[in-house]
């Protein structure tokens, strides 16, 4: 069971970042994959998710229109493109594989979690 998140960094407000989650084929090829984030002192919250085949997506209200999640099944990666970043987007971002093939939105619907990648948005 391996999930590797990458792509975090420091960006100015209004900028863009593209995160990536690389998963071992055995663990995620038939499962939905989601991204969550946790800011200091706050609860972990849902960001975006994609179904097993990339055909269905879900977004948190605050991310809809700014973030786009996609899935490359050949490379077994899931990547949220994050545009129009705001200081309140600053957090550690985690990817996880869902227990089902659907793009789940609750953390208890996820079985395996990767290590986080830090995104810092300066004002």
Order of alpha helices (4+ residues) and beta strands (2+ residues): beta-beta-beta-beta-alpha-beta-beta-beta-beta-beta-beta-beta-beta
